[in-house]
Amino acid sequence: MKLFFSWTDLEGVYPNIAQRIRGATLDVGHKKDCLTVQQVVKVLGGIDRSTLKGLRDYALLAVMVTTGLREISTVRANVEDMRALGDVVVLYYQGKGHDERVEYVKLAEPFEGAVREYLRSRGGDCCVSAVVQFVG
């Protein structure tokens, strides 16, 4: 509308009545709240880890809530992306807008164990180059 009235004023057809009107200010900040510790405990505690699917879901969610990784980063994760870096185990991942796995996050010991437990249960050795199938 502002452009239209600017044009009508320029052409001498109608005065620019929208000259002093300001557009709405849109908030571009993050609009989602993070989970509380109690919510994380409740979600992780509600997963039945006696099944392969439960082990997978627990490992996936545990890694996501403790590292802040996006779903796509965890889905793309390969077994060889879990490496020792000094005294800790890290997971290299392909960040948004990158073509290679150059960024990494530290895996907390209990949740690294959850990933390894899932890998053992599905019949995969943690040291082979097999894709970690977190979904499907």
MODELLER restraints for C-alpha pairs under 7 A, 6 or more apart:
rsr = mdl.restraints
at = mdl.atoms
rsr.add(forms.Gaussian(group=physical.xy_distance, feature=features.Distance(at['CA:2:A'], at['CA:18:A']), mean=5.41, stdev=0.5))
rsr.add(forms.Gaussian(group=physical.xy_distance, feature=features.Distance(at['CA:2:A'], at['CA:19:A']), mean=6.91, stdev=0.5))
rsr.add(forms.Gaussian(group=physical.xy_distance, feature=features.Distance(at['CA:5:A'], at['CA:16:A']), mean=4.81, stdev=0.5))
rsr.add(forms.Gaussian(group=physical.xy_distance, feature=features.Distance(at['CA:5:A'], at['CA:17:A']), mean=6.63, stdev=0.5))
rsr.add(forms.Gaussian(group=physical.xy_distance, feature=features.Distance(at['CA:5:A'], at['CA:18:A']), mean=6.33, stdev=0.5))
rsr.add(forms.Gaussian(group=physical.xy_distance, feature=features.Distance(at['CA:6:A'], at['CA:16:A']), mean=5.39, stdev=0.5))
rsr.add(forms.Gaussian(group=physical.xy_distance, feature=features.Distance(at['CA:8:A'], at['CA:14:A']), mean=5.12, stdev=0.5))
rsr.add(forms.Gaussian(group=physical.xy_distance, feature=features.Distance(at['CA:8:A'], at['CA:15:A']), mean=6.67, stdev=0.5))
rsr.add(forms.Gaussian(group=physical.xy_distance, feature=features.Distance(at['CA:8:A'], at['CA:16:A']), mean=6.87, stdev=0.5))
rsr.add(forms.Gaussian(group=physical.xy_distance, feature=features.Distance(at['CA:9:A'], at['CA:15:A']), mean=4.69, stdev=0.5))
rsr.add(forms.Gaussian(group=physical.xy_distance, feature=features.Distance(at['CA:9:A'], at['CA:16:A']), mean=5.15, stdev=0.5))
rsr.add(forms.Gaussian(group=physical.xy_distance, feature=features.Distance(at['CA:44:A'], at['CA:58:A']), mean=6.29, stdev=0.5))
rsr.add(forms.Gaussian(group=physical.xy_distance, feature=features.Distance(at['CA:47:A'], at['CA:54:A']), mean=5.86, stdev=0.5))
rsr.add(forms.Gaussian(group=physical.xy_distance, feature=features.Distance(at['CA:47:A'], at['CA:58:A']), mean=6.44, stdev=0.5))
rsr.add(forms.Gaussian(group=physical.xy_distance, feature=features.Distance(at['CA:48:A'], at['CA:54:A']), mean=5.12, stdev=0.5))
rsr.add(forms.Gaussian(group=physical.xy_distance, feature=features.Distance(at['CA:49:A'], at['CA:55:A']), mean=4.85, stdev=0.5))
rsr.add(forms.Gaussian(group=physical.xy_distance, feature=features.Distance(at['CA:52:A'], at['CA:118:A']), mean=6.99, stdev=0.5))
rsr.add(forms.Gaussian(group=physical.xy_distance, feature=features.Distance(at['CA:52:A'], at['CA:121:A']), mean=6.70, stdev=0.5))
rsr.add(forms.Gaussian(group=physical.xy_distance, feature=features.Distance(at['CA:52:A'], at['CA:122:A']), mean=6.75, stdev=0.5))
rsr.add(forms.Gaussian(group=physical.xy_distance, feature=features.Distance(at['CA:55:A'], at['CA:118:A']), mean=5.29, stdev=0.5))
rsr.add(forms.Gaussian(group=physical.xy_distance, feature=features.Distance(at['CA:56:A'], at['CA:118:A']), mean=5.78, stdev=0.5))
rsr.add(forms.Gaussian(group=physical.xy_distance, feature=features.Distance(at['CA:56:A'], at['CA:134:A']), mean=5.82, stdev=0.5))
rsr.add(forms.Gaussian(group=physical.xy_distance, feature=features.Distance(at['CA:59:A'], at['CA:111:A']), mean=6.65, stdev=0.5))
rsr.add(forms.Gaussian(group=physical.xy_distance, feature=features.Distance(at['CA:59:A'], at['CA:114:A']), mean=5.23, stdev=0.5))
rsr.add(forms.Gaussian(group=physical.xy_distance, feature=features.Distance(at['CA:59:A'], at['CA:115:A']), mean=5.02, stdev=0.5))
rsr.add(forms.Gaussian(group=physical.xy_distance, feature=features.Distance(at['CA:60:A'], at['CA:134:A']), mean=6.24, stdev=0.5))
rsr.add(forms.Gaussian(group=physical.xy_distance, feature=features.Distance(at['CA:62:A'], at['CA:111:A']), mean=6.03, stdev=0.5))
rsr.add(forms.Gaussian(group=physical.xy_distance, feature=features.Distance(at['CA:63:A'], at['CA:111:A']), mean=6.44, stdev=0.5))
rsr.add(forms.Gaussian(group=physical.xy_distance, feature=features.Distance(at['CA:64:A'], at['CA:70:A']), mean=6.75, stdev=0.5))
rsr.add(forms.Gaussian(group=physical.xy_distance, feature=features.Distance(at['CA:67:A'], at['CA:105:A']), mean=6.29, stdev=0.5))
rsr.add(forms.Gaussian(group=physical.xy_distance, feature=features.Distance(at['CA:73:A'], at['CA:93:A']), mean=5.99, stdev=0.5))
rsr.add(forms.Gaussian(group=physical.xy_distance, feature=features.Distance(at['CA:73:A'], at['CA:94:A']), mean=6.25, stdev=0.5))
rsr.add(forms.Gaussian(group=physical.xy_distance, feature=features.Distance(at['CA:75:A'], at['CA:133:A']), mean=6.95, stdev=0.5))
rsr.add(forms.Gaussian(group=physical.xy_distance, feature=features.Distance(at['CA:75:A'], at['CA:134:A']), mean=5.91, stdev=0.5))
rsr.add(forms.Gaussian(group=physical.xy_distance, feature=features.Distance(at['CA:75:A'], at['CA:135:A']), mean=6.87, stdev=0.5))
rsr.add(forms.Gaussian(group=physical.xy_distance, feature=features.Distance(at['CA:77:A'], at['CA:93:A']), mean=6.46, stdev=0.5))
rsr.add(forms.Gaussian(group=physical.xy_distance, feature=features.Distance(at['CA:77:A'], at['CA:131:A']), mean=6.99, stdev=0.5))
rsr.add(forms.Gaussian(group=physical.xy_distance, feature=features.Distance(at['CA:77:A'], at['CA:132:A']), mean=6.22, stdev=0.5))
rsr.add(forms.Gaussian(group=physical.xy_distance, feature=features.Distance(at['CA:78:A'], at['CA:130:A']), mean=6.49, stdev=0.5))
rsr.add(forms.Gaussian(group=physical.xy_distance, feature=features.Distance(at['CA:78:A'], at['CA:131:A']), mean=4.60, stdev=0.5))
rsr.add(forms.Gaussian(group=physical.xy_distance, feature=features.Distance(at['CA:78:A'], at['CA:132:A']), mean=5.28, stdev=0.5))
rsr.add(forms.Gaussian(group=physical.xy_distance, feature=features.Distance(at['CA:79:A'], at['CA:126:A']), mean=6.47, stdev=0.5))
rsr.add(forms.Gaussian(group=physical.xy_distance, feature=features.Distance(at['CA:79:A'], at['CA:129:A']), mean=5.98, stdev=0.5))
rsr.add(forms.Gaussian(group=physical.xy_distance, feature=features.Distance(at['CA:79:A'], at['CA:130:A']), mean=5.94, stdev=0.5))
rsr.add(forms.Gaussian(group=physical.xy_distance, feature=features.Distance(at['CA:79:A'], at['CA:131:A']), mean=5.99, stdev=0.5))
rsr.add(forms.Gaussian(group=physical.xy_distance, feature=features.Distance(at['CA:79:A'], at['CA:132:A']), mean=5.94, stdev=0.5))
rsr.add(forms.Gaussian(group=physical.xy_distance, feature=features.Distance(at['CA:80:A'], at['CA:129:A']), mean=5.89, stdev=0.5))
rsr.add(forms.Gaussian(group=physical.xy_distance, feature=features.Distance(at['CA:81:A'], at['CA:91:A']), mean=5.44, stdev=0.5))
rsr.add(forms.Gaussian(group=physical.xy_distance, feature=features.Distance(at['CA:81:A'], at['CA:92:A']), mean=5.05, stdev=0.5))
rsr.add(forms.Gaussian(group=physical.xy_distance, feature=features.Distance(at['CA:82:A'], at['CA:89:A']), mean=6.63, stdev=0.5))
rsr.add(forms.Gaussian(group=physical.xy_distance, feature=features.Distance(at['CA:82:A'], at['CA:90:A']), mean=5.64, stdev=0.5))
rsr.add(forms.Gaussian(group=physical.xy_distance, feature=features.Distance(at['CA:82:A'], at['CA:91:A']), mean=4.50, stdev=0.5))
rsr.add(forms.Gaussian(group=physical.xy_distance, feature=features.Distance(at['CA:82:A'], at['CA:92:A']), mean=6.53, stdev=0.5))
rsr.add(forms.Gaussian(group=physical.xy_distance, feature=features.Distance(at['CA:83:A'], at['CA:89:A']), mean=5.52, stdev=0.5))
rsr.add(forms.Gaussian(group=physical.xy_distance, feature=features.Distance(at['CA:83:A'], at['CA:90:A']), mean=5.49, stdev=0.5))
rsr.add(forms.Gaussian(group=physical.xy_distance, feature=features.Distance(at['CA:83:A'], at['CA:91:A']), mean=6.47, stdev=0.5))
rsr.add(forms.Gaussian(group=physical.xy_distance, feature=features.Distance(at['CA:84:A'], at['CA:90:A']), mean=6.15, stdev=0.5))
rsr.add(forms.Gaussian(group=physical.xy_distance, feature=features.Distance(at['CA:88:A'], at['CA:106:A']), mean=6.90, stdev=0.5))
rsr.add(forms.Gaussian(group=physical.xy_distance, feature=features.Distance(at['CA:89:A'], at['CA:106:A']), mean=6.12, stdev=0.5))
rsr.add(forms.Gaussian(group=physical.xy_distance, feature=features.Distance(at['CA:89:A'], at['CA:107:A']), mean=5.77, stdev=0.5))
rsr.add(forms.Gaussian(group=physical.xy_distance, feature=features.Distance(at['CA:90:A'], at['CA:104:A']), mean=6.16, stdev=0.5))
rsr.add(forms.Gaussian(group=physical.xy_distance, feature=features.Distance(at['CA:90:A'], at['CA:105:A']), mean=5.43, stdev=0.5))
rsr.add(forms.Gaussian(group=physical.xy_distance, feature=features.Distance(at['CA:90:A'], at['CA:106:A']), mean=4.34, stdev=0.5))
rsr.add(forms.Gaussian(group=physical.xy_distance, feature=features.Distance(at['CA:90:A'], at['CA:107:A']), mean=5.38, stdev=0.5))
rsr.add(forms.Gaussian(group=physical.xy_distance, feature=features.Distance(at['CA:91:A'], at['CA:104:A']), mean=5.30, stdev=0.5))
rsr.add(forms.Gaussian(group=physical.xy_distance, feature=features.Distance(at['CA:91:A'], at['CA:105:A']), mean=5.43, stdev=0.5))
rsr.add(forms.Gaussian(group=physical.xy_distance, feature=features.Distance(at['CA:91:A'], at['CA:106:A']), mean=6.43, stdev=0.5))
rsr.add(forms.Gaussian(group=physical.xy_distance, feature=features.Distance(at['CA:91:A'], at['CA:107:A']), mean=6.71, stdev=0.5))
rsr.add(forms.Gaussian(group=physical.xy_distance, feature=features.Distance(at['CA:92:A'], at['CA:101:A']), mean=5.68, stdev=0.5))
rsr.add(forms.Gaussian(group=physical.xy_distance, feature=features.Distance(at['CA:92:A'], at['CA:102:A']), mean=6.35, stdev=0.5))
rsr.add(forms.Gaussian(group=physical.xy_distance, feature=features.Distance(at['CA:92:A'], at['CA:103:A']), mean=5.56, stdev=0.5))
rsr.add(forms.Gaussian(group=physical.xy_distance, feature=features.Distance(at['CA:92:A'], at['CA:104:A']), mean=4.07, stdev=0.5))
rsr.add(forms.Gaussian(group=physical.xy_distance, feature=features.Distance(at['CA:92:A'], at['CA:105:A']), mean=6.60, stdev=0.5))
rsr.add(forms.Gaussian(group=physical.xy_distance, feature=features.Distance(at['CA:93:A'], at['CA:101:A']), mean=4.61, stdev=0.5))
rsr.add(forms.Gaussian(group=physical.xy_distance, feature=features.Distance(at['CA:93:A'], at['CA:102:A']), mean=6.58, stdev=0.5))
rsr.add(forms.Gaussian(group=physical.xy_distance, feature=features.Distance(at['CA:93:A'], at['CA:103:A']), mean=5.67, stdev=0.5))
rsr.add(forms.Gaussian(group=physical.xy_distance, feature=features.Distance(at['CA:93:A'], at['CA:104:A']), mean=5.78, stdev=0.5))
rsr.add(forms.Gaussian(group=physical.xy_distance, feature=features.Distance(at['CA:94:A'], at['CA:100:A']), mean=5.48, stdev=0.5))
rsr.add(forms.Gaussian(group=physical.xy_distance, feature=features.Distance(at['CA:94:A'], at['CA:101:A']), mean=4.07, stdev=0.5))
rsr.add(forms.Gaussian(group=physical.xy_distance, feature=features.Distance(at['CA:94:A'], at['CA:102:A']), mean=6.56, stdev=0.5))
rsr.add(forms.Gaussian(group=physical.xy_distance, feature=features.Distance(at['CA:94:A'], at['CA:103:A']), mean=6.69, stdev=0.5))
rsr.add(forms.Gaussian(group=physical.xy_distance, feature=features.Distance(at['CA:95:A'], at['CA:101:A']), mean=7.00, stdev=0.5))
rsr.add(forms.Gaussian(group=physical.xy_distance, feature=features.Distance(at['CA:95:A'], at['CA:103:A']), mean=6.65, stdev=0.5))
rsr.add(forms.Gaussian(group=physical.xy_distance, feature=features.Distance(at['CA:116:A'], at['CA:126:A']), mean=6.50, stdev=0.5))
rsr.add(forms.Gaussian(group=physical.xy_distance, feature=features.Distance(at['CA:119:A'], at['CA:125:A']), mean=6.63, stdev=0.5))
rsr.add(forms.Gaussian(group=physical.xy_distance, feature=features.Distance(at['CA:119:A'], at['CA:126:A']), mean=6.28, stdev=0.5))
